[in-house]
Amino acid sequence: MERNLAYVALFAALIAVLGLIPKITLMSGVPITAQSLGIMLCGTVLGARRGALAVLLFLGLVALGLPLLAGGRGGIGVFFTPSVGYLIGWPIAAYATGWITERFGAGKPLALTAGIASVIGGIVVLYVPGIIGMAAMLDKTLPQASLLALPFIPGDLVKAVLAGLVTAALARARPGAVLSRS
Amino acid sequence: MLSLTSPIRTPYHALRASTKLLALCVFTLAVTLSGDPRAVWGAAALVAGLYLAGGLRFAAAGLRMLRPLVFFVAIVALWHGILGEWAEGALVIGKLAAAFGLANLVTMTTRLDDMIALVERVAAPLARLGIEPRLPALSLALVMRFVPVQLQRAAALGEAWRARSRRRPGWRLVTPLALLAIDDAEHVSDALRARGGVRPPASSKG
C-alpha cells in the first residue's frame, strides 16, 4: 500500500520534472519535451494500474492549478484546449504500455519489449483520443485532424526507443524496483 | 511550489471553489453546444468583461494565460483562410477562447488550498467503499513536495554533466533522474510505514 502510493507519487512528480527540464531539439529542429517520455516510463516501469494512477495524479495536480505541463502550462483551462484528447489519452496510454510490458516480456530483452510497448501504448493508443479531441475542438474531420498530428510522430518514436533503453537500464540498476516485472 | 493563482485580488477570489467549477461546467457546455455565432461571441465578450472587472493588470495576466491557444489559432486561421471560410474559423476560435478563458479565470482566482479542500470533501464518501479518503490529498501533497526536490536534482545533474562535457546533457539525464525517483519512492514508503502507514486516522499531513 505505502510502497504503491510512494511509487505513484514519485513518478507523477517525475512526469512534471521531465516536462520542465530544458527541451530536447531533434535534428529536424522540432523541439520536443520529455513529458510524454515520462508517460511511457510510468507504464514500462510501474506497470498498467500504477502507471495509469501516476498519470491521473499528475493530471489532477495540473487541474488544481499547478503549472506542470510542458512549457509551464496548467489549470483547468488545459482541458478546454484542442490538446484535451491527448491529456485524456495519457492515462490510457500508460495503462496500455504497462499492460503490454507486463504480458509480453518473458524471455525477451526488456529494452525491446518496453520500447515496442511504448510505441503501441504511447503513440498508437494515445493518438486515437488525441486526434478525436483535435477534430472535435477545431471542428475538423478525423483525416484532417490526423494530418495535424503527423509532425509529432518522429519525436514520439525517438521517445519510445529512449523509454525502452531507460527502462532496461533501471532494471539493471534496481532489479526489484521495476514493478511491471514483479 | 508556485501555483497559477493570481496575486491580484479580485471579487472572484471570495467565491467558493465548488460554485465556480459548477458555473464553469454549465457555461462551457452551453458554449460548446451552441452553434449560434451571436451566442458564442456574447459568451466571449462576457468572459472578457469578467477579466476587465478585476482590473487592467489582472486582465493582462489573463491574456498571457491564453498563450497556449496561439498555435491552434494560427492553424485554424491558416486553414480557414485558405478555404475562404472566415466566419466558421472565427467561430471555432471564439468558442475556444471563451471556454479556455473562463476555465483560466477559475484557476487564477482559486487558491490551491481551497482546491485541495474540495478534493478532500469530494473524496470523503470513498470511506464507505473501503478506500482511505485521505489518500487523494496525501498523494497530491507528496507530489507537490517532490517536484521541487526532483527539479533541484535535475539541475545538479545538469551542472555535473556540463562540468565534464561541452555537449548538452539532453536525454542522458532521464535515467539518473528516474533512478533517484525510484530510490526516493523506497525511502518514502519506509517513512510512511514507520509513521503508522496510510490507514490510521492520524491528523498529520504527510
Interface residues (C-beta under 8 A of the other chain):
Chain A: M1 E2 R3 L5 A6 Y7 V8 A9 L10 F11 A12 A13 L14 A16 V17 L18 L20 I21 P22 I24 A34 L37 L41 V45 L57 F58 G60 L61 L64 G65 L66 P67 L68 G71 R73 G74 G75 I76 G77 V78 F79 F80 T81 P82 S83 M137 L138 D139 K140 Q144 L148 L162 V166 A169 L170 A173 R174 A177
Chain B: M1 L2 S3 L4 T5 L21 L24 T28 M65 P68 L69 F72 I75 V76 W79 E88 L91 V92 L96 A99 F100 G101 A103 N104 V106 T107 M108 T110 L112 M115 I116 V119 L135 P136 L138 S139 L140 L142 V143 M144 F146 V147 V149 Q150 L151 A154 G158 R168 G170 W171 L173 V174 T175 L177 A178 L179 A181 I182 D183 D184 A185 E186 V188 S189 L192 R193 G197 V198 R199
